[in-house]
């Protein structure tokens, strides 16, 4: 039982260091993403107005 654990402890750092880190390249924002952000912003604004309207009625 000790031999597999010792081999695992020895080989794990070697397996982890096989590939170097590649920095992610940011992608440009698409028109669809901007449209979705606009829609989400308007829906959020409508929700805030609805909450304000409901709270002020009390």
C-alpha positions in Angstrom: 0.0 0.0 0.0 2.9 2.4 0.6 4.5 1.8 -2.7 1.6 3.2 -4.8 1.3 6.2 -2.5 5.0 6.9 -2.8 4.9 6.6 -6.6 1.9 8.8 -6.7 3.6 11.5 -4.5 6.7 11.4 -6.8 4.9 11.5 -10.1 2.2 14.0 -9.3 4.4 17.1 -9.5 5.9 15.9 -12.8 2.4 15.4 -14.3 1.3 18.9 -13.1 4.3 20.6 -14.7 4.0 19.1 -18.1 2.1 22.1 -19.7 2.9 25.7 -19.3 0.2 28.2 -18.5 -1.3 29.9 -21.5 -2.8 33.3 -20.8 -6.4 33.6 -22.1 -6.8 36.1 -25.0 -9.8 38.4 -24.5 -12.3 38.3 -27.3 -13.9 41.4 -28.7 -17.4 42.2 -27.6 -19.9 41.2 -30.3 -23.0 43.1 -31.3 -25.2 40.3 -29.9 -23.5 40.6 -26.5 -24.1 44.4 -26.5 -27.7 43.8 -27.4 -28.2 41.3 -24.7 -26.5 43.7 -22.2 -28.9 46.4 -23.3 -31.9 44.2 -22.9 -30.8 43.0 -19.4 -30.1 46.6 -18.3 -33.6 47.7 -19.4 -35.3 44.8 -17.7 -33.3 45.5 -14.5 -34.3 49.2 -14.7 -38.0 48.2 -15.2 -37.7 45.9 -12.1 -36.3 48.7 -10.0 -39.1 51.0 -11.1 -41.7 48.4 -10.3 -40.2 47.8 -6.8 -40.2 51.6 -6.2 -43.8 51.9 -7.3 -44.9 49.0 -5.1 -43.0 50.3 -2.1 -44.3 53.8 -2.4 -47.9 52.6 -2.5 -47.7 51.3 1.0 
